[in-house]
Amino acid sequence: MLQIILAILAFGMLVIVHEFGHFITAKRGGVQVNEFWIGMGPTLLKKQHNGTLYCLKLLPFGGACVMEGEDSESDNDHAFGKASLPRRMLIVAAGALMNFLVGFLIVLAVIQPNGPNGGYIVSTIDSVDPASTAAAAGGLQAGDEILEVDGYNILLRSDFEMALSRGMNTTYEVVVRRDGEKVTLPAVVLEATIEGEDGRKMIGLTFAEQPDSIGMHVNMAVRTSLNYARLVWVSLGMLVSGQVGVDQLSGPVGVASVMATTASYSISAFLQLVAFISINLGVMNLLPLPALDGGRLVFLIIEGIRRKPVPAKYEGYIHAAGLMLLLALMVYVTGQDIVRLIVGG
């Protein structure tokens, strides 16, 4: 039960962080914020301060930042629509940017060296077994930093396996940094043919370990955060291409369940999952879909091109239709989550 409560609070805090991004950017930009909620449902406490009604709601998840003239016309000089176009774009994007920032800060706080000597294993090759298929003519060499495998950027050592799993065979185009220059190796055979001490087949590559330092720690935190964002795009690509079905999506119930399970194993793993979800929320909210922040940014970009805004009623219709579709999807995935929990139980 404690893990479930922790998961719900953490998920709720990520939504609040998102809304706070909109709130603080609007306030700093001189835009009137009429209401700012923490939580959802019936109001427990409320207080009016400097033109904003602050509310604490019963349910410990969700939140809202309601700005003057955000979804309608307003004559108020401090309405959202009266702010400059760049400022409005920043306010709309600020929620996602705050999720990115919080996700990165969590990663920065919890990431730990993963090497046997207290350093970080990186994508630079320390040694290549002479019997490895990767060592064939024109292949990989010790000292090569692997940058890409079949077009998949290698940010972390773990990305190497991810890139191999995406391939259709055992021959790959590999881009490395060798002696300070980028070198493309068009046909590297990466096949597990070498038997290890435990009997498992291996490719025969050993990766280097970099000593831990402040600079290295920050570098790995940045790379990990970028990798989290990239994984969201990879998952979306798999969904669009049909590699993953809609029935495999999870909503808040499923996410909270996974978070609770992770919290029961390790607080560090739980916090890394929270960071991933925070960055995930940032990426998803910037998708150019109606009712999402990305959809609103599209209309602002159109305004910049046309040099006049799209009529508010038409934009409202589109966002309302998008919201209905998103709610329908949310109901579906939540139902799937509940079924999984019942069947799993």
Helices and strands as residue ranges (DSSP letters): H 2-28, E 33-49, E 52-67, G 80-82, H 85-110, E 120-128, G 133-135, E 145-149, E 152-153, H 159-166, E 171-178, E 181-189, E 194-195, E 201-202, E 205-210, H 214-241, G 246-248, H 252-265, H 267-285, H 293-306, H 312-344
